[in-house]
Amino acid sequence: MAMNLVEVVSDDEFPELIECEWISYETPYNGFFQLYCPTTGTGPHARQESMKESTERQLAWHKEDPTSKWLKVVGTESGKILGAAQWNLFLENPYPDGVEQEHTDAFWWPEGEGRKFASMALEQWYAPRGERMNKPHILLNVCFVHPAHRRRGVGSLLMDWGVRQADKLDLEIFIEAATPGVPLYLKHGFLEIDDHWIDPKVADPTDEWKKLKERIPPIRWTFMWRPLKGTFEHGLTKYPWEQE
């Protein structure tokens, strides 16, 4: 299938981009995506309205962040989005004062247990960033492929872009990888460092908290790293967080 990799450059591209993101993370179900893009409210239009809010929020985040680069793969004939990725090119340490609260405040959730649950989950998610990503680097923040177009090279096109940027800028790359993506990242020179879990807990969970735990069960993710130029020598290459 003929396809092209292009940068997302206009606001008008975001509705289709985020719709593809939702479809991709719904098949299979991705609990972590629910933290950032929950379907809130009830009724026949709840999903559509939640997707609209998600689109507006992610567009605003992108426009406010000079490190953000969205790339999409489109079918040459159809022009439809087959997959996309958001890369962050941090030329300076993004966490000089540690991870700030604004990164872990899930304000897009309605006030209450849901927001508390999501914010606790994001605190767990962000903790390794302040400890390990405190130097210039590239981060693969989002990566998805439409379920109808998987295993056709879409993911590799997206990964190749980031790897080229890293080699050009002499930067390492980090990924907080969901299990299904690990084989793709290994193929592009990433190393599995360790596994982490997102599992918010409270002493006396309410019924609503228990329902949230059913909706978003414990999430396992793998911290992955691509060394400079993809070169790692056991006993010689140091992990970035071990360097002074």
C-alpha positions, 0 to 999 in steps of 0.5 A, spaced: 500 500 500 502 506 497 503 511 503 506 518 505 509 521 511 507 528 512 508 533 518 501 535 521 501 543 520 494 546 520 489 546 526 484 543 520 488 536 520 486 535 528 479 532 528 481 526 523 488 525 527 484 525 534 479 521 531 484 516 528 487 516 535 481 514 539 479 508 534 486 506 535 486 506 542 480 503 543 482 497 538 484 493 543 482 497 549 488 501 552 486 503 559 492 509 559 488 512 553 482 513 558 486 517 563 488 522 558 481 521 553 476 519 557 469 518 555 465 523 560 458 524 561 452 519 558 447 519 553 448 517 545 453 523 544 457 522 550 463 519 546 463 524 540 463 530 545 468 527 549 472 526 543 471 534 541 474 536 547 480 531 547 481 534 540 481 541 542 485 540 548 491 536 544 491 541 539 492 547 544 497 543 548 501 542 541 500 549 539 503 551 546 509 546 546 515 548 541 518 541 542 512 538 539 512 535 532 506 531 530 507 526 524 502 522 520 502 517 515 496 518 510 494 513 504 497 516 497 490 514 494 485 515 499 489 521 503 486 518 509 490 518 516 493 511 517 497 512 523 500 518 527 506 520 532 507 525 536 515 526 538 518 531 543 524 534 541 527 537 548 534 540 546 534 542 553 532 539 560 525 539 560 525 538 568 530 542 571 525 543 577 523 536 577 516 534 574 511 540 575 504 539 578 501 541 571 503 535 568 499 531 573 493 535 574 488 531 570 483 537 570 479 534 564 476 529 568 470 532 572 471 534 579 471 528 584 473 521 584 475 520 577 480 526 577 483 524 583 484 517 580 487 520 574 491 525 577 494 519 582 495 515 575 499 521 572 504 522 578 506 515 577 507 515 570 511 522 570 515 520 576 521 516 572 521 522 567 524 527 572 529 522 574 531 519 568 529 524 562 533 530 565 537 532 560 536 533 552 533 528 549 527 526 544 521 523 547 516 519 543 510 521 547 504 518 542 504 513 537 498 509 534 496 505 527 489 505 525 487 497 526 485 496 519 492 498 517 497 495 522 503 490 520 504 494 513 509 499 515 506 505 518 509 504 525 516 503 522 515 510 517 513 514 524 519 511 528 524 512 522 523 519 522 524 520 530 531 516 529 533 520 524 532 526 528 535 523 534 542 521 530 542 528 526 541 532 533 546 527 537 540 525 542 538 519 545 530 517 545 526 515 550 519 511 550 514 509 555 512 503 551 505 499 552 506 492 551 504 491 544 509 496 541 515 493 544 517 489 538 516 495 533 521 499 538 526 493 539 526 493 531 528 500 531 534 500 536 531 501 543 533 497 549 528 495 554 530 498 561 525 496 566 517 495 567 513 499 571 505 499 573 500 505 574 496 502 579 492 508 584 490 506 591 487 509 596 486 506 603 478 506 603 476 506 596 469 508 595 464 504 590 466 509 585 473 508 586 472 501 585 468 502 578 474 506 576 479 500 577 474 496 573 474 501 568 482 502 568 485 496 571 493 496 573 497 498 567 504 495 565 508 499 561 516 498 559 521 504 560 525 504 553 531 507 551 535 508 544 542 510 546 546 515 542 546 513 534 543 506 537 550 504 539 550 500 546 556 496 549 555 492 555 560 495 560 562 501 557 555 505 555 552 508 561 545 510 562 543 517 561 541 517 569 548 514 571 552 520 568 554 526 572 
